[in-house]
Amino acid sequence: MAKNLPVGDDARRGAVRDRSQVFNPRTETWTKRDTDTGQFMDQKKNGEPFKGVRKERK
């Protein structure tokens, strides 16, 4: 996982590992997925991509 220290500076050090995100055109949202199991984990409501999570290729 990425480190977020020091607290309060709103910066992430490094990328989030073992996760990826894919855009769902039907719902127009980004969905986060675990790369080990392929299981969907979370979905964004506002339509913006997750910060620090790599995007999957088509």
Stockholm file with secondary structure:
# STOCKHOLM 1.0

chainA/1-58         MAKNLPVGDDARRGAVRDRSQVFNPRTETWTKRDTDTGQFMDQKKNGEPFKGVRKERK
#=GR chainA/1-58 SS CCBCCSTTSCCCBSCCCSEEEEEETTTTEEEEEETTTCCEEEECSSSCCCTTCEECCC
#=GC SS_cons        CCBCCSTTSCCCBSCCCSEEEEEETTTTEEEEEETTTCCEEEECSSSCCCTTCEECCC
//
